[in-house]
Amino acid sequence: MSVFTEAEIAYLASQPLMRFATASPAGRPDVAPVIFELDDDDIISAGFDVTHTARYRNIQKNPQATLVIDDLATIDPWSPRGIKIIGSASIESADGAPRFRIRPKVIISWAINDTTPGIPKMERREVG
């Protein structure tokens, strides 16, 4: 059984970008829009020479990460939806290139599992 619901898996598969936030050991934040894919219960992100990014340096010393994947289902009526994932990140090699693997510990979603019109209900669950 996945840590994500079927609706969340379908939503993640439909989205091309996420925002990937990390922090240095001193707490200095960094956030970047990046591509991603779902790998079972983990999120994978790679890119061009990630070794030169703040994410790469931060994760080596502070593995905590937060991801946000969101959009607007409609503009009229205003209907935001999305998923926030809080977890731990690691650096691994795939085909000789480094990439990030983020393992969820907390998943917060809104307007994904419950699409009732109006202000979206936030759903929070600990999974790790």
SULCOR-V388185 format. One record per residue. N is the residue number from 1. SS is DSSP state (hx for helix, st for strand, lp for the rest). PHI is phi in whole degrees, 0 to 359 (* if undefined). D_CENTER is the distance of its C-alpha to the mean C-alpha in whole Angstrom. Layout:
N&SS&PHI&D_CENTER, N&SS&PHI&D_CENTER
This chain:
1&lp&*&19, 2&lp&285&15, 3&lp&287&13, 4&lp&261&12, 5&lp&284&15, 6&hx&300&16, 7&hx&295&15, 8&hx&292&12, 9&hx&299&12, 10&hx&297&14, 11&hx&296&12, 12&hx&301&9, 13&hx&293&12, 14&hx&272&13, 15&lp&256&11, 16&lp&272&12, 17&lp&225&9, 18&st&227&6, 19&st&257&7, 20&st&243&6, 21&st&251&9, 22&st&226&11, 23&st&219&15, 24&lp&289&18, 25&lp&303&20, 26&lp&277&22, 27&lp&95&19, 28&lp&286&19, 29&st&280&16, 30&st&216&14, 31&st&222&11, 32&st&215&11, 33&st&282&10, 34&st&216&10, 35&lp&282&10, 36&lp&202&8, 37&st&212&9, 38&st&269&9, 39&st&232&12, 40&lp&56&14, 41&lp&266&11, 42&st&256&9, 43&st&255&7, 44&st&246&9, 45&st&220&9, 46&lp&225&13, 47&lp&156&15, 48&lp&280&19, 49&lp&45&20, 50&hx&295&17, 51&hx&294&19, 52&hx&261&20, 53&lp&255&17, 54&hx&297&17, 55&hx&304&13, 56&hx&299&16, 57&hx&295&18, 58&hx&296&16, 59&hx&295&15, 60&hx&298&18, 61&hx&246&19, 62&lp&218&17, 63&lp&282&14, 64&st&285&12, 65&st&217&9, 66&st&229&6, 67&st&241&3, 68&st&227&5, 69&st&238&6, 70&st&208&10, 71&st&197&13, 72&st&250&17, 73&st&296&18, 74&st&211&22, 75&lp&266&23, 76&lp&226&26, 77&lp&282&26, 78&lp&299&23, 79&st&217&20, 80&st&285&16, 81&st&211&14, 82&st&172&10, 83&st&222&7, 84&st&246&6, 85&st&238&5, 86&st&250&8, 87&st&192&9, 88&st&249&11, 89&st&247&11, 90&st&225&14, 91&st&253&15, 92&st&226&17, 93&st&252&19, 94&st&225&19, 95&lp&55&23, 96&lp&82&23, 97&st&241&20, 98&st&287&18, 99&st&212&14, 100&st&256&11, 101&st&240&10, 102&st&248&8, 103&st&259&9, 104&st&296&8, 105&st&244&11, 106&st&225&11, 107&st&238&9, 108&st&238&10, 109&st&229&11, 110&st&216&14, 111&lp&59&16, 112&lp&254&15, 113&lp&277&17, 114&lp&242&20, 115&lp&259&20, 116&lp&301&24, 117&lp&301&24, 118&lp&112&24, 119&lp&295&22, 120&lp&292&19, 121&lp&280&19, 122&st&274&16, 123&st&243&15, 124&st&236&14, 125&st&216&15, 126&st&271&15, 127&lp&234&14, 128&lp&241&15
